[in-house]
Amino acid sequence: MHAPRAAVPLCTLATIPRQPQHCIEWAHIIAWEEERKDITLDTDDPEHITWLYQKALARAQEFNIPGVTYSMTQGVVKNIIPAIASTNAIVAAACCNEAFKIATGTNPFLGNPESNNYMMYGGDDSIYTYTFEHQKKDDCPVCGNLAKEVEVDGNQTLQEFVESLAERPEAQLKKPTIRTEGKSLYYQSPPSLEKQTRPNLKKKLNELVSDGEEIAVSDPAFQIDFKFKLVFKK
């Protein structure tokens, strides 16, 4: 149970990496696209992971950054959350405790709709027991029904907007496909659609969408579409 890693600006990856994870992300996002863009990256292919590891290790050595390992490369590329024995033990104990309460009726069980009670354990920061009701945000990019309003520069190119999506903390979209209700702006795949929509990357946003128009963004890493309402800066 670890917090998701923070988004790293592409400029940091491309110029001055500071951590081993930056070198791995550079190999994953930049080096692969430059040297092997004709091959779809398969994070379950050992040859692909080895290639990324070697590239990341060479870059780390260039900037005197220790710590790049094969297992770390797998973890960063596949966004693996390591299973820790103590965390597993706490979860198992909590499950047994809930089963006992349900079987005996001695205390209200967690998840009771009448009490909104629950337990939260954050391995990074210790045990957290303050209870409050989680409320749904209508503009939540994951579960909300409303498009999240995003202020953008109308003179910004679609390419620049695509790169900015990788830095958004709520999603970190690395390979986004973007479309409006009436047309497709850019497709990452299949190759035929990518080639067809590639010229749009050089166009300005105000040439492709109108002020206040909604776009849908999808990414292979997520099973849902993200909805954004683009509002041009005045």
Secondary structure, 3 states (H helix, E strand, C coil): CCCCCCCCCHHHHHCCCCCHHHHHHHHHHHHHHHHCCCCCCCCCCHHHHHHHHHHHHHHHHHCCCCCCCHHHHHHHHHCCCCCCHHHHHHHHHHHHHHHHHHHHCCCCCCCCCCCCCCCEEECCCEEECCCCCCCCCCCCCCCCCCCEEEEECCCCEHHHHHHHHCCCCCCCCCCCEEEECCCEEECCCCHHHHHHHHHHHHCEHHHHCCCCCEEEEECCCCCCCEEEEEEECC
